[in-house]
Amino acid sequence: TDRQSFLKILQRPDIPLHTNGSENDIRSVVTRRKISGGTHSNQGRAARDTMLSMMKTCNKLGVSFWDYLGDRLGIPGSKILPLPVLLAAR
């Protein structure tokens, strides 16, 4: 059974064998948390985590986070599809 689990990776060669990507994704979050001393409320933490997640996702999709945020807030400028739509199109 361990062998079967180990060999599953052969069915999905697109999945990396390491976690470097995931570790790099959280590095900026950890660094900012250390510098700022963290948040003072659960709402603050949720807001920070949401914004950082959107920034990372926009970056990976090649979309300007600030343009995306502006579009979501209704600021005139570039029209950008919602992130789930962009992800599904990949």
Buried (B, 14 or more C-beta within 10 A) or exposed (E): EEEEEEEEEEEEEEEEEEEEEEEEBEEEBEEEBEEEEEBEEEEEEEEBEEEBEBBBBBEBBEBBBEBBBBBEEEEEEEEBBEBEEBEEEE
